[in-house]
């Protein structure tokens, strides 16, 4: 028996593939709520699962990169990206897991675990009091503040950005993903349209995210009355030193910090990690070794680029976006960055990196 903590994409996708019996525990009374995600998926999602059309809020065909001086660069995507209704997406995945035999327990908040006679006894707070469930294996798919990671001693060395996003009444071009650089020292702002009149507007930073969101709101001429649902939460920063397994306890997705450091996106990587773990348990393989072999190089690439970007000032960002205009980024997939690395070998961009190499990657 396997107990999975967290009914998000990583935990639910893992539960579809592992051969053992599975229980999935969700602390909230409804899977997919509250929402703390932009819900944008690259075409890489199609390598993992076919989505129902009802899950798709919008389709993105262009990306606009906007530096501080406003002289933006826009490129057309070779393969459109999807904006999903995140709550419905999570429910879709957990229902797939249930179809494979997984049991779902909502309103069960994981508290701690102990070991007893070779079993892992997990304790939960429920609406009917505390309950214990035993298992042979415990999987933490419970997000950036993973209680499983904390209880197992695997939470050391964690850092997070704080994301602050609102759904907003805002008229923007429906098929464009807007990215605002230079307003935050360690991340960026975004506008992701759901329709011609509604968008997901957000920003992230390790510190002062509220102040930076106000700056973005004013930049977009958004009034307080235009802001609707607040969707805020931590975004883990990838740390290659993090250990993600210990004595039959495993971490996947956000709980393991398996996040793209350039964008904060982690849905696809979390699902891939879940499938890797299922394969490891099914075939007696080393999870730590396998996920690092398949995911670490891409995640490390994102981390190095993030470290470089964090050294740039506003003038540097203006120059970077101006330099990128010589490159067609339409074929670049953020979930498979190393596959298209050659496209960045343009002399102008190489020159930019060399001029700023003292800032270190």
RAURTA-V991526 format. One record per backbone hydrogen bond with DSSP energy under -0.5 kcal/mol. CO is the residue of the C=O (numbers start at 1). NH is the residue of the N-H. Records with the same first field share a line. If there is no record, write none. Layout:
# RAURTA-V991526
CO=NH ; NH
This chain:
# RAURTA-V991526
1=136 ; 137
2=4 ; 23
3=5 ; 139
4=6 ; 25
5=141
8=12
9=13
10=14
11=15
12=16
13=16 ; 17
14=17 ; 18
21=2
22=103
23=4
24=105
25=6
26=108
28=107
30=33
39=84
41=82
42=45
43=46
44=47
45=48 ; 49
49=51
52=55
53=56
55=57 ; 85
58=83
60=81
61=77
62=177
63=65 ; 75
64=66 ; 179
65=67 ; 73
66=181
67=70
70=72
73=65
75=63
81=60
82=41 ; 84
83=57 ; 58
84=86
85=89
86=90
87=91
88=92
89=93
90=94
91=95
92=96
93=97
94=98
95=99
96=100
97=100 ; 102
98=101
103=24
105=26
107=109
108=110
109=125
112=123
114=121
116=119
119=116 ; 121
120=122 ; 135
121=114
122=133
123=111 ; 112
124=126 ; 131
125=109
126=129
129=126
131=124
133=122
135=120
137=3
138=140 ; 250
139=5 ; 141
140=252
141=8
143=146
146=150
147=151
148=152
149=154 ; 155
150=153
155=158
159=237
161=163 ; 235
162=205
163=233
164=203
165=231
166=201
167=228
168=170 ; 199
170=172
173=176
175=61 ; 62
176=178 ; 193
177=64
178=191
179=66 ; 181
180=189
188=204
189=180
190=202
191=178 ; 193
192=200
196=172
197=170
198=194 ; 195
199=168 ; 201
200=192
201=166
202=190
203=164
205=162
208=212
209=213
210=214
211=215
212=216
213=217
214=218
215=219
216=220
217=222
218=221
223=226
224=227
226=169
229=167
231=165
233=163
235=161
236=238
239=242
244=251
246=249
248=138
249=246
250=140
252=255
253=256 ; 257 ; 258
254=257
257=259
259=261
260=264
265=260
266=270
267=271
268=272
269=273
270=274
271=275
272=276
273=277
274=278
275=279
276=280
277=281
278=282
279=283
280=284 ; 285
285=287
286=290
287=291
288=292
289=293
290=294
291=295 ; 296
292=296 ; 297
295=299
296=300
297=301
298=302
299=303
300=304
301=305
302=306
303=307
304=308
305=309
306=310
308=311
309=312
313=317
314=318
315=319
316=320
317=321
318=322
319=323
320=324
321=325
322=325
323=326
324=327
327=329
328=331
329=332
330=78 ; 79
332=334
333=336
334=337
336=339
337=340
338=341
340=343
341=344
342=345
346=350
347=351
348=352
349=353
350=354
351=355
352=356
354=357
356=359
357=360
